[in-house]
Amino acid sequence: MRVLLAASGSVAALKVPQLADFLVRADHEVQIIVTESADKFLECEAKVPLNVRVWRDADEWTTWQKRGDPVLHIELRKWADVLVLAPLSANTLAKITIGLCDNLLTNVARAWDYNHCWLVLAPAMNTYMWESDITRAQMQQVSSRHNVRVVPPVSKTLICGDIGVGAMADVQEIVACVNGLNHTA
């Protein structure tokens, strides 16, 4: 399958190169979207497989020059069979819940075809954020859409030192979820 791996601003973005590598090893074509916030946690190109393209918000504007040119977020939406939001931060969850489109990732999510393509969510956030009633309501709203799968966060000692649920699931669990999807939604 063609997998669009989208990383939002969580320290779990450090796992994106490993996740991309595992997806490629599982014979998926992979492209990556890295938000500005996620980019603060990694130097992505130095670590991802050579055949994986990394896209950033600025690419939305450098790939489009004039009327009639392809629009990047639409082209990525057309290309992908599955959109994997890993890590999915609380901020990006809130944005996609209400349809806010202020970066490349959220533009792709807004244009996403839930009737024919898969969306995999791998949340990662502090325990207090994960256990918030707001997060619960937003996860319920987004996950109730057709062809959405959630790989829930796990409990461990978080980077901040807190202990609890909120860490992104293991990359092998996320890959297993993708591998288990039907090729056509």
N, C-alpha and C positions, 0 to 999 in steps of 0.2 A: 504494500500500500504506500501511497504518498502521504507522509506524515509532516505536518507543519507543527513544529515544537515551538511554543511561545512561552517565554520566561518573563515573569513580572517581578517587581521589586521585593524580593525576599532573600535572605542569606542562603536559602536553599538553591538559589540560582548557581551557586558553586557546583552543583551536581549536573548542570545542563550538558557540559561536554561528555561526561560519562553516560548520561542518558542518551545523547545523540549517538555515541559509539555503540551502545547496546542495541539501539533501534536499527542502525546500519548493519550490524552483525546478524540481526534477525531478518535481513533482506528487505528492509523498507527503504524507500527513497526519503531523504530527510532534508528539510530546510528549517532554519531557525529564525524566529523573531525575538529580539532582545529589546526590552523597553529601556529607556534611559536609566531608570532606577535599577533594573536588573544588571545593567552594564557596569554599575559601580562595584559589583561583586566579582566580576571576572573579566579576563582578557580572552574573549571567546575564540577568536580565530586561531590563537596559538595552541588551543587544546582540542578543537573539534576535528573529526575526520576530514581529510583533504577534500572530499567530494561533497561536503555539506556547505551550502551557502548560508551566511549569516546576514540578516537584514536588521536595520535599525530605523528609528523614526525618520531620520534625515533622508533615508533612501526613498521614502515616499515622494519627496520633492525633487530629488536628483534624477529619478527615472522618468519623470513626466516633464515635458518641455512645452508642449502645445496641444491644442484641441485635436483629438483623434489619437493621441498617444495612449498606450496602455496605462491604466491606473494600478499601481502596485498592489494595494490591498484587495482589489477585485481580481487581479491576476493570481495572487496567492490563494484566494478563496476558490477560484476555478481549478487551480492545480491540485489542491489537497483533497484527500479522501477522509482524513481525520485531522482535527485540530486538538493538540494536546497542550493544555495550559498547565505547565509545570515549571516552576512553582506558580500557583495561583495565590496572589497576595489578597489581603482583605480589601485593599484599595481597588484592585482590578476586578475582584468579585463585585464590588459595589457598582463599578462602572458598567460592567456587562449586564448586570441585573436591570439597570435603568436604560441601557442602550447608549450610554455616553461614548462619544467617538473622539478622543483627544490624542490618540497616538496610533501607530500602525497596528498594534495588537488589537486594540478595541475597535478599530475600523474593520478589521477582518472578522472579529466576533460579531459585529453588527450585521455584516453582510452574509454571515454564515447560513448555509442551507441545512437546517436541522432535519428536513424531510429526507435528504439523500446522503448526508455526510455525518460522521461521528464527531462528537465533542467529548474529550476526556478531561476531567478536572482533577488536579492533584493539589489541593490546598496546602499552604504552608504559612503559618502565622503564630504569634504568641498565643498561649493557652487562653488568656483572658479575652483575646479577640475571637478565637475559635469558639469559645463558649458563650459569646454574646448572643442575645436574642436577635439582634440585627443580622448577624452572620447566619444564624439558623434559618431565619426567614428568607434571606437572599439565596442560600444554598438550596432551600426547598423550591424556590421559584425557578432558579436556573436548571436544577436537576430534573424538574418536572417536564422540561421540554423533550420532544422526541429525539431519540438517538444520543442521549447524554449518559455518560458513565462517570461515576465518582470513585476515585481511589483515595479513601479517607486518610487524613493525617494520623500519625502515630504518637504514642507517648514516649518521651525521653527527656533528658536534660537538654534544654534549648540553649542556643548560643548565649543568651542573656543570663543564663544560670537558673532560670525557672525550670521546674519539673512539671510536665503535664502533656496533654495532647496538643498537637499543633505542628510538629515536625513533618515535613513532606515524607510520604511513603517511600520505601526503598525503590531505587530505580528499576530493579528487576520486577517488582510488583507492577509498576507502571507499564513496563514493556509487556508483561504478561497480559495486562488488560488490553493493550493495543493488539497484541497477537490474537486475542480471543474474539475480536470484532469480526463480523462478516465483512467481506470486501465491499459489498454494496449495502448501504443502510436500509 
